[in-house]
Amino acid sequence: MARIAKISLVLGVLVLLGACRELPLPFEYDQVVAQVGDKKLRESDVQSIYAQAVTAEDSTALLEIYVDRWVKKELKLRAAENLFRDSEEAIEAMVNEYRNSLLTRRLDQHYVDQELDTVFTDAQIEEYYNRHPSDFRLDRTMVRGRQMLVPSNFRQSNKLREAMRSTSDDKLQDWRDMCQKNSIEIQEYSSWVDYSDFLSTLPTSRGRKYEDLLKKDVLQEMRVDDGRYYFVVTDIRRAGDAAPLERVRETIKRILFNQRQSEIIRAHEELIYQEALASGELRIYLGEEEPIEAEEPNQPTEQPTSTEQVQPADSIANEQ
């Protein structure tokens, strides 16, 4: 109870001072607000929370929350230390491993941030796509095409059908203009879509695959009560075929990004290795008597001067 009363008294003092937004003299003493074992929470530790408070009531609430969280955290740490005391070395090793991993990742990121080029040209993307077609196989059929719903009483349906099946940009634009003028509903799939999505805007039945309709550049029709649906499938990619480039473009960008990132990291790892080897800071022992070190440059052999004569080894032996 005495301990709780002491904390309450300190909280009261801090709240009054917090209302003034300044904690001048009392912090010269830096009283203890709460304590768990040998861990102490002091007045100076909680001073920053008053910047968030507007009224004295806010100060009280913030301070109580702060102290409560600090106490529970310290009690939890204390319980963990007691429970896992026998595993202290293993935990310390895990902490060191995490620290080392964090530092090396930050170093890698530092190099990457400085050097990574995130711009990928169409040529680079297409080159990767063409070199790795087997990496982008479809698991479903995809198509591109056009559709329109022509009312039964429309008299120029033949002209519309002829323009719709054309591959000429001018005739296709005439088709769009004519449909717009006569309020004829059209649907264009200029980008690749799942075949099931293409069928979903036609009067089809669920569960049926309609493989027989997969005919390229053939004008086909389906009848309904108030008219006819006409459609043309202009491009087809079946399951097992290479996926269209436009569908995997972003995937390839991510692959190229990761490749460039890895290359930068490997290059700096090699640079650090060679510098350490050259400076003598690195020595590698592989069962040899002497460590592997950087090779010293060949020194020129000292030649005898003109006043010195080099004697053969056998003549030196005779003199001895």
Helices and strands as residue ranges (DSSP letters): H 2-19, G 26-28, E 32-36, E 39-42, H 43-46, G 47-52, H 56-83, G 85-87, H 88-115, H 122-131, G 133-136, E 142-151, H 157-164, H 169-181, E 185-194, H 195-200, G 211-213, E 219-224, E 227-237, H 245-279, H 313-319
